[in-house]
Amino acid sequence: MTSDEPINDTAHEWFTPAEAARHLRVTRQTVYNYMEQGLLPYYELKSGGGRRLRRADLDALLEPGGSSQANAK
């Protein structure tokens, strides 16, 4: 897998910040900004090995485009 390919493995539950960025197709800095702003929960490894993010939390950042509310007006 190249570094710019999205992660499509549905069994892949935990992501590093770099993997999360590829999954969301944003920069790694954006992922860190989301974490700092409290928009994206993360978990720290006890060993000091970095942060991990859950797929469900990443997917919760996404919302449908073309809001149906705009069409209802």
Secondary structure per residue as TSV (DSSP state, phi and psi in degrees):
chain	resnum	aa	ss	phi	psi
A	1	M	-	360.0	134.9
A	2	T	-	-85.6	164.0
A	3	S	T	-68.5	-16.7
A	4	D	T	-99.3	2.1
A	5	E	S	-83.0	137.5
A	6	P	-	-67.8	157.9
A	7	I	-	-92.6	113.2
A	8	N	-	-106.6	2.2
A	9	D	-	-72.3	109.5
A	10	T	T	-67.2	-17.8
A	11	A	T	-82.6	-9.2
A	12	H	-	-76.8	99.0
A	13	E	-	-89.1	-36.7
A	14	W	E	-112.8	139.5
A	15	F	E	-127.0	145.8
A	16	T	-	-78.4	165.3
A	17	P	H	-57.0	-37.6
A	18	A	H	-65.5	-42.6
A	19	E	H	-65.6	-39.2
A	20	A	H	-61.8	-41.1
A	21	A	H	-61.5	-43.0
A	22	R	H	-64.7	-41.2
A	23	H	H	-60.9	-43.3
A	24	L	H	-86.1	-11.3
A	25	R	T	60.3	48.0
A	26	V	S	-129.7	176.3
A	27	T	-	-78.5	159.7
A	28	R	H	-62.6	-36.2
A	29	Q	H	-60.7	-37.9
A	30	T	H	-61.8	-41.7
A	31	V	H	-61.3	-45.7
A	32	Y	H	-62.9	-38.2
A	33	N	H	-61.9	-43.7
A	34	Y	H	-59.2	-41.5
A	35	M	H	-64.7	-46.0
A	36	E	H	-65.3	-32.5
A	37	Q	T	-82.0	-4.6
A	38	G	T	80.4	10.7
A	39	L	S	-82.0	-19.5
A	40	L	S	-134.4	108.8
A	41	P	-	-67.0	147.4
A	42	Y	-	-141.2	164.7
A	43	Y	E	-126.8	137.5
A	44	E	E	-101.4	137.4
A	45	L	-	-73.3	135.8
A	46	K	T	-59.2	-29.5
A	47	S	T	-73.7	-5.4
A	48	G	S	80.8	17.3
A	49	G	-	-83.7	14.6
A	50	G	-	107.6	-173.6
A	51	R	E	-100.0	153.2
A	52	R	E	-132.9	148.2
A	53	L	E	-127.4	144.0
A	54	R	E	-87.5	144.1
A	55	R	H	-56.3	-43.5
A	56	A	H	-60.8	-36.9
A	57	D	H	-69.4	-36.8
A	58	L	H	-65.7	-46.7
A	59	D	H	-66.0	-27.0
A	60	A	H	-68.1	-19.0
A	61	L	T	-73.3	-19.8
A	62	L	-	-88.7	140.7
A	63	E	-	-138.3	154.1
A	64	P	-	-61.9	143.4
A	65	G	S	-88.4	173.5
A	66	G	S	59.9	55.9
A	67	S	-	-45.3	132.8
A	68	S	H	-70.6	-19.1
A	69	Q	H	-64.3	-35.6
A	70	A	H	-65.0	-34.9
A	71	N	H	-75.1	-22.6
A	72	A	H	-79.3	-13.0
A	73	K	-	-79.8	360.0
